[in-house]
């Protein structure tokens, strides 16, 4: 699954006037429109509390983040972090299976959860007056998640069906899964978040209970509150609700490092599909401190800008060159670039393309590499840089209309060990990136002997994996 820092990569809807974008950049504040800046606290048991007041509407988002995801699993139990996310809705000694969601709905709220490589998160959005109620519900299942084996047996079938629908029945998703397993050879990022089907088949209830007991400890979690709240009142409430959960040490993490790539890697994935797909990736430095001036962090910022220059807005370089064919032949139906600067594991820069009818993937590969080479040879214009930066700034302002987005961003920074002032530091860092820095990373960081290439090859002789006999489980929201 390709994960990018999407809140900073999103393009503005329509064609906003350049003067408006420049004004947005000039006036940009990471908390524009919110009454106060975010504050962070540590509760008595080691749990983190982050509060972002925003009094524009009588609503609040409550998120619980746990710094555990697919990268913390071990071989043989891939997918257990995501299965646990499902089982967190299956009950506690005082809340029967399914009752959590019914109670949130009765409070006038909506809720869901998600699991990634680096973290698991649960959220509810409710009227401010019902914040305490959802906090108590979430604290209860964080500490007391408990269910019968029969509940697991039902839910694991839902997870398997989710894998079938989202991965096994999608040739492109299967390509990306196989590509991750090739481009990451040692690091746990090589395993799919949803897990290998053989591991799901072999999983037992105790695998999930053990994972919960090991990682769901206060010092490995953060509560993020964004909305119409008073900071000190929320702090006192969080201490009385979450602070009573007994403290336990966070397990020692034994993270496997990815060895240096010393040669080009290539793979074909043959499947029953009508269109070929090309994906390419290079290992890259990740962002560890947006305010730092060292070479690694400056390169990561420049790579963010390079990604946006190539594919950060409608009609960016890849779209113009490969899809519209404005400078030559049209070779692709779509083309993209991505760089996820944040993560607890190694970062990658990706290029991708879907060839146009009658075009070989090798032609698309050459065209994508040619756009990188054009940056090296011709550089990036100041007007192009300004357009990218002003769209980021305006996008951040629009994003803050959602208290959910505010909470998600603050939680993401926490998962990566960074503070509540990181959005402001990041925007300052991005504004300072020069055209020469962008040209330099394009020149230095994309050698072909560190490139991984995956191609989805249409093969009429292939068939989709057979679905199990009998009715298929309905997918839930979680």
C-alpha positions in Angstrom: 0.0 0.0 0.0 1.5 3.3 -1.0 1.4 5.7 1.8 2.1 9.5 1.1 1.8 12.6 3.1 -1.5 13.4 1.3 -2.6 16.4 3.3 0.4 18.3 1.9 0.2 16.8 -1.6 -3.4 17.6 -2.3 -4.1 20.0 -5.2 -6.6 22.9 -5.0 -9.9 22.3 -6.6 -10.3 24.1 -9.9 -8.0 26.8 -11.1 -7.5 29.3 -8.3 -6.0 32.6 -9.2 -2.3 32.9 -8.6 -2.8 36.0 -6.5 -5.1 34.1 -4.1 -2.6 31.4 -3.7 0.2 33.8 -3.0 -2.0 35.5 -0.4 -2.7 32.1 1.2 1.0 31.4 1.4 1.7 34.8 2.9 -1.0 34.5 5.6 -0.5 30.8 6.2 -0.5 29.7 9.8 -0.6 26.0 10.6 -3.6 26.7 12.9 -5.3 29.3 10.8 -9.0 29.6 11.9 -8.4 27.8 15.1 -8.5 29.8 18.3 -5.5 28.3 20.0 -2.4 26.2 19.2 -2.2 22.5 20.1 -0.8 21.5 23.5 0.8 18.2 24.5 0.9 16.6 28.0 2.0 13.3 29.5 -0.4 11.6 31.8 0.7 10.0 35.1 0.9 6.6 33.5 3.0 7.7 30.5 0.1 8.1 28.0 0.4 11.2 25.8 -2.5 13.7 25.5 -2.7 16.2 22.7 -5.4 18.9 22.7 -6.3 21.2 19.8 -9.0 23.6 20.6 -11.2 24.8 17.7 -14.4 26.5 18.8 -16.0 27.1 15.4 -18.6 24.3 16.0 -19.9 22.4 19.0 -18.2 19.2 18.0 -15.1 17.3 19.0 -13.0 14.5 17.5 -11.5 12.0 19.9 -8.7 9.8 18.5 -6.7 7.1 20.3 -3.4 6.3 18.5 -1.3 3.3 19.4 2.3 3.2 18.1 2.0 -0.3 16.7 1.2 -1.5 13.2 2.2 -4.1 10.7 5.9 -3.4 11.1 5.7 -4.7 14.7 4.4 -8.1 13.7 6.6 -11.2 13.3 6.7 -13.7 10.5 3.8 -16.2 10.8 1.4 -13.7 12.3 1.2 -11.0 9.6 -2.1 -9.1 9.7 -2.5 -9.5 13.5 -2.4 -5.7 14.1 -5.3 -5.2 11.7 -7.2 -8.2 13.1 -6.9 -6.7 16.6 -8.3 -3.5 15.2 -11.4 -5.5 14.2 -11.6 -7.3 17.6 -11.5 -4.1 19.5 -15.1 -3.7 18.5 -16.0 -7.2 19.7 -16.5 -6.4 23.4 -15.2 -6.0 27.0 -16.6 -7.4 30.2 -19.1 -4.5 30.4 -19.7 -3.7 26.7 -21.1 -6.6 24.6 -20.0 -7.3 21.0 -21.2 -4.6 18.6 -22.4 -2.4 21.5 -19.6 0.1 21.2 -20.8 1.3 17.8 -24.4 1.4 18.9 -23.5 3.6 21.9 -21.5 6.0 19.8 -24.4 6.3 17.3 -26.8 6.9 20.2 -24.5 9.8 21.3 -25.0 11.4 17.9 -21.5 10.4 16.7 -19.7 8.5 14.0 -16.7 6.3 14.5 -14.2 4.0 12.8 -10.6 2.8 12.9 -7.6 2.1 10.7 -4.4 0.2 10.8 -1.2 1.0 8.9 2.4 0.0 8.8 3.3 2.2 11.7 0.2 2.6 13.9 -3.3 1.8 14.7 -5.9 4.5 15.4 -9.5 4.6 16.6 -11.7 7.7 16.4 -15.1 9.1 17.2 -16.7 12.5 16.3 -19.5 13.5 18.7 -21.1 16.7 20.1 -18.7 18.2 22.6 -21.1 17.4 25.5 -20.6 13.7 24.9 -16.8 13.7 24.9 -16.5 12.1 28.3 -18.8 9.2 27.3 -16.7 8.2 24.3 -13.5 8.6 26.3 -14.8 6.1 28.9 -15.8 3.7 26.1 -12.4 3.9 24.4 -10.4 3.6 27.7 -12.4 0.6 28.6 -11.7 -1.3 25.4 -8.0 -0.2 25.4 -7.6 -1.8 28.8 -10.2 -4.5 28.9 -10.7 -5.8 25.3 -12.2 -9.2 25.8 -14.2 -11.6 23.6 -15.0 -15.2 23.2 -13.3 -17.4 20.6 -16.5 -17.6 18.6 -16.3 -13.9 18.0 -12.8 -14.2 16.6 -13.8 -17.1 14.4 -16.6 -14.9 12.8 -14.4 -11.8 12.5 -11.4 -13.5 11.0 -13.6 -14.6 8.1 -14.6 -10.9 7.6 -10.9 -10.0 7.4 -10.2 -12.8 4.9 -13.1 -11.5 2.8 -11.6 -8.0 3.0 -8.3 -9.4 1.7 -10.0 -11.2 -1.1 -12.0 -8.2 -2.2 -9.3 -5.6 -1.9 -6.2 -7.6 -2.8 -6.8 -11.1 -4.3 -9.4 -9.9 -6.7 -7.4 -6.9 -7.8 -4.4 -7.6 -10.1 -3.0 -4.2 -9.5 -3.2 -4.6 -5.7 -1.4 -8.0 -6.0 1.3 -6.4 -8.1 1.9 -3.8 -5.4 1.9 -6.4 -2.7 4.5 -8.5 -4.6 6.5 -5.4 -5.4 6.7 -4.4 -1.7 8.0 -7.9 -0.9 10.7 -7.4 -3.5 11.7 -3.8 -2.9 12.0 -4.3 0.9 14.0 -7.5 1.4 14.5 -7.5 5.2 12.4 -4.7 6.8 8.9 -5.6 8.0 7.4 -3.1 5.5 7.8 -6.0 3.0 4.7 -7.7 4.6 1.1 -6.6 3.7 -0.8 -4.7 6.4 -3.8 -7.0 5.9 -1.5 -10.1 6.2 -0.7 -13.0 4.0 -3.8 -15.3 3.6 -1.8 -18.3 4.9 -1.1 -16.4 8.1 -4.8 -15.4 8.4 -5.8 -19.0 7.9 -3.4 -20.1 10.7 -4.1 -17.3 13.1 -5.7 -18.3 16.5 -7.4 -16.1 19.1 -4.4 -16.1 21.5 -2.2 -14.5 18.8 -4.5 -11.5 18.9 -4.8 -11.4 22.7 -1.1 -11.6 23.1 -0.6 -8.7 20.6 -3.0 -6.6 22.5 -1.4 -7.3 25.9 2.1 -6.6 24.5 1.5 -3.3 22.7 -1.6 -1.7 24.1 0.1 -0.1 27.1 -0.4 3.6 28.1 3.2 4.7 27.3 2.7 3.4 23.7 -0.5 5.4 23.1 -1.7 8.9 22.6 -5.2 10.5 22.9 -5.7 13.3 20.5 -8.7 15.7 21.1 -9.6 18.4 18.5 -12.7 20.6 18.7 -14.7 22.8 20.9 -13.0 22.1 24.2 -11.1 23.8 27.1 -7.6 22.5 27.4 -7.3 22.2 31.1 -10.8 20.6 31.5 -9.8 18.0 28.9 -6.5 17.4 30.6 -8.2 16.8 34.0 -10.8 14.5 32.3 -8.1 12.5 30.5 -6.2 12.0 33.7 -9.3 10.7 35.5 -10.3 8.4 32.6 -7.1 7.3 30.9 -4.6 8.1 33.7 -6.1 5.3 35.8 -5.0 2.6 33.4 -2.0 0.9 35.1 1.4 1.8 33.6 3.4 -0.9 32.0 6.8 -0.7 30.2 6.7 -0.6 26.4 8.3 -3.7 25.0 11.8 -3.4 23.5 11.5 -3.1 19.7 13.8 -5.2 17.7 13.6 -3.5 14.3 15.3 -5.1 11.3 17.2 -2.6 9.2 16.9 -2.8 5.4 20.3 -3.6 3.9 21.7 -1.2 1.2 20.5 -2.1 -2.2 23.4 -3.0 -4.4 21.8 -3.7 -7.7 18.6 -3.1 -9.8 15.7 -5.4 -9.0 13.0 -6.3 -11.5 9.9 -8.4 -11.5 6.9 -9.3 -13.6 3.5 -10.1 -12.2 1.2 -11.9 -14.7 -2.5 -11.6 -14.1 -5.9 -11.6 -15.9 -6.1 -7.9 -16.6 -6.6 -5.7 -19.7 -4.0 -3.0 -18.9 -0.4 -3.2 -17.9 0.9 -1.2 -15.0 4.5 -0.1 -14.2 5.8 0.8 -10.7 9.3 2.0 -9.8 10.9 2.8 -6.5 14.1 4.0 -5.0 15.2 3.9 -1.3 15.3 7.5 0.1 16.2 9.4 3.3 13.2 9.9 5.5 12.2 13.1 7.3 13.1 12.8 11.0 13.0 16.6 11.9 11.4 19.2 9.6 13.3 22.0 11.3 16.7 20.3 11.0 19.4 21.6 8.6 21.3 18.3 8.2 21.7 16.7 4.7 19.2 13.9 5.3 16.3 16.1 6.3 17.1 18.8 3.7 17.1 16.0 1.1 13.8 14.7 2.3 12.2 18.2 2.0 13.6 18.6 -1.5 12.2 15.2 -2.4 8.7 16.3 -1.3 9.0 19.3 -3.6 10.3 17.1 -6.4 7.3 14.8 -6.0 4.9 17.8 -6.2 6.7 19.3 -9.2 6.2 16.0 -11.0 2.7 15.1 -9.8 1.5 17.6 -7.2 -1.3 19.3 -9.1 -3.5 19.0 -12.2 -1.3 19.3 -15.3 2.0 18.8 -13.5 5.0 17.6 -15.4 4.2 13.9 -15.6 0.6 14.6 -16.7 1.7 17.1 -19.4 4.5 15.0 -20.8 3.2 11.4 -20.6 -0.6 11.7 -20.5 -1.3 14.8 -22.5 1.7 14.4 -24.7 2.2 18.1 -25.0 5.9 17.8 -25.7 5.7 14.6 -27.9 3.7 11.4 -28.2 1.1 10.5 -25.6 2.4 7.3 -23.9 0.3 6.8 -20.8 -3.3 6.8 -19.6 -2.0 7.9 -16.1 1.3 8.7 -14.5 2.3 9.6 -11.0 5.0 10.2 -8.4 4.9 9.8 -4.7 7.2 10.3 -1.7 6.1 9.4 1.8 8.6 11.4 4.0 7.2 10.2 7.3 7.4 6.7 8.8 9.0 4.6 11.4 10.7 2.5 8.7 12.6 3.3 5.5 11.2 5.8 2.9 10.8 5.3 -0.9 10.2 7.6 -3.8 7.9 6.0 -6.4 7.1 6.6 -10.1 4.2 4.8 -11.8 2.4 4.7 -15.0 -0.4 2.9 -17.0 0.6 2.6 -20.6 -1.7 3.9 -23.3 -3.2 1.4 -25.7 -0.5 -0.1 -27.9 2.4 1.3 -25.8 5.0 -1.0 -24.1 5.8 -0.5 -20.4 9.4 0.0 -21.4 8.4 3.2 -23.3 6.6 4.5 -20.2 9.6 3.6 -18.0 11.9 5.6 -20.4 9.6 8.5 -20.3 9.4 8.6 -16.5 13.1 8.4 -16.2 13.3 11.1 -18.8 11.3 13.5 -16.7 13.7 13.0 -13.8 16.6 13.6 -16.2 14.9 16.8 -17.4 14.9 18.1 -13.9 18.6 17.3 -13.7 19.4 19.0 -17.0 17.1 22.0 -16.9 16.3 22.4 -13.2 13.0 23.7 -11.8 11.8 27.3 -12.4 11.1 29.6 -9.5 7.5 30.0 -10.7 7.1 26.3 -10.6 8.4 26.2 -7.1 6.2 29.0 -6.0 3.1 27.3 -7.4 3.8 24.1 -5.5 4.5 25.9 -2.2 1.5 28.1 -2.4 -0.8 25.1 -3.2 0.6 23.4 -0.1 -0.1 26.5 2.0 -3.6 26.9 0.7 -4.3 23.2 1.0 -3.3 23.3 4.7 -5.7 26.2 5.3 -8.6 24.4 3.7 -7.7 21.2 5.5 -8.2 22.9 8.8 -11.9 23.3 8.2 -12.1 19.7 9.4 -11.4 18.9 13.1 -10.9 15.3 12.1 -8.0 16.3 9.7 -6.5 18.3 12.6 -6.6 15.3 14.9 -5.3 13.0 12.3 -2.3 15.2 11.5 -1.4 15.6 15.1 -1.6 11.9 15.7 0.6 11.2 12.7 3.3 13.5 13.9 3.2 11.8 17.4 3.5 8.4 15.8 6.7 9.5 14.2 8.1 11.0 17.4 7.6 14.6 16.5 5.9 17.5 18.3 2.7 19.5 17.8 4.7 22.4 16.3 5.9 20.1 13.4 3.3 21.4 10.8 4.6 24.9 11.1 8.2 23.7 11.0 7.5 21.6 7.9 5.9 24.5 6.0 8.9 26.7 6.9 11.2 24.0 5.7 9.4 23.5 2.5 9.3 27.3 1.8 13.1 27.3 2.1 13.8 24.6 -0.4 15.6 26.0 -3.4 15.5 25.0 -7.1 19.1 23.8 -6.8 18.2 21.5 -3.9 15.5 19.9 -6.0 17.9 19.5 -9.0 20.5 18.0 -6.7 18.3 15.2 -5.2 17.1 14.4 -8.7 20.8 14.1 -9.8 22.1 12.2 -6.8 19.4 9.9 -5.4 18.0 8.0 -8.4 20.8 5.7 -9.6 19.5 2.8 -11.7 21.5 0.3 -9.5 19.2 1.2 -6.6 16.0 1.1 -8.6 13.3 -1.5 -8.2 10.8 -2.1 -11.1 7.6 -4.0 -11.1 5.4 -4.7 -14.2 1.9 -6.0 -14.2 1.7 -8.1 -17.4 -1.8 -8.9 -18.9 -2.1 -12.6 -19.3 -5.4 -14.0 -20.7 -4.5 -17.4 -19.5 -4.6 -16.4 -15.8 -7.7 -16.5 -13.7 -8.7 -14.7 -10.5 -8.2 -16.8 -7.3 -11.2 -18.9 -6.5 -13.6 -17.6 -4.0 -14.7 -19.9 -1.1 -17.9 -21.8 -1.6 -21.1 -20.5 0.1 -22.2 -17.0 1.0 -19.4 -14.5 1.5 -19.2 -12.5 4.7 -20.3 -8.9 4.5 -17.5 -6.3 5.1 -18.0 -4.1 8.1 -16.7 -0.6 8.5 -13.7 -1.6 10.5 
